[in-house]
C-alpha cells in the first residue's frame, strides 16, 4: 500500500457521507418493512420513502409525486428514453457526449446524436436543424462526466419548446447534482435522472423525476410501485441514504464548490506548469465546467500506463468513464469534441469531491509530473 492515498475519482463514485450512513444503519438493523404493505411496520418504511421523496422533490423543485425511485442513474436514463419512446413512438435525439446509459437506450430505439463543439457544448443550431415534428424525445445531459462541461439547458429547452413542442426533454443530471443549482438548471426538463452515489450516497439507488403529463411507459412490470412506473420492492435503506446525502450536499454545496474549485484550479496550474505540452480539455467559454472536474491530455504518454503508475503511487484517477471490464476504450466524448486521437491517448480525468483536501492536491502534484516524465523517458 502506498503511504499516501489521493482519491481523485469522485466522478466514478464518492465516499459515503456520514449522514447517509447514519440514515441507512437503522434500516440495516432493527428497522425493516415493505413500504407497499398496510400494517405499522410497512407504514414506517413507507414514511421513510415518502420523506426521501420530499428531499428529492425539494432538490429538483418538483412535486413529490413526480419522483420515481430507481436502482441508479443507469436505470433512470433507460426508463426515460425507452419509456417515453414506448409511450409515444417517434424520433429520439441526444447529444453526442451522453453517458452510455443514455447513448445505449437511444441507439436501441434508432435515435440520432447531435454534435457538440470543441468545448463539449451542444451545437444549438444543429439541434434546431434536427428538430422536426416527429421528434418525441430530446436528451441532453446537464453536465458531462468526462470533461465536466455544463450544458446550456435553459437554451436547449427553449429551442425544443419552440421547434418540437410535443417532444419531451430529458436531462441526465447525475454529475451536475453534487455541484449545481438544479431547480434553475433543469426547470425546462420534463425528465431528470439522478444517482445517489455521485453525491455521497450509497450505490444502487437513484431517481427519475417525471413531471406531470410526461408520456412514459413503465419498463419494469410487476407490483406497480412508484405510480406503476417502476415495479419492485423499494430499497428503503438505500433510498433513505440517498435522501440524507442529498440534504447534506445541498446544505454545504456552495462552500464545497468554492473550496473544490480552488483546489482544482491549483492542480491544473501546477500540472500545466510542470508538464510542458499539457492541454486542459474543454477549457474556456460556455456555461462552464463542474468545479470538481479536471480533464487533461498529457503529451507522449498512454493513459493506461500512466494510471497504473499513479495507482502504484497512491493517486486514484481515471481516463474515460470506467467500463465494467476496467479496460480503457477510446473516448466518444473526446472524439465528439474533435480532440485528435493522438492527443486523447494521454487523457487523464482527475475528479475532486467533498472529501478532497489540499494534501490530496499536493500528493497529485508531487506524483503525476514524475510519472509522466518516467513514461516519456521510457518511450524516447
Ligand atoms: N449518467 C452519468 C452522467 C454518469 O456519470 C453515470 C455514472 O457514471 C451514470 C449516468 C450511471 O449512474 P449509475 O452508476 O447510478 O447507474
Boltz pocket constraint, residues with backbone or C-beta under 6 A from the ligand:
constraints:
  - pocket:
      binder: B
      contacts: [[A, 11], [A, 12], [A, 71], [A, 72], [A, 73], [A, 74], [A, 75], [A, 77], [A, 99], [A, 101], [A, 141], [A, 143], [A, 144], [A, 145], [A, 172], [A, 174], [A, 175], [A, 194], [A, 195], [A, 196], [A, 197], [A, 204], [A, 205], [A, 206], [A, 321]]
      max_distance: 6.0
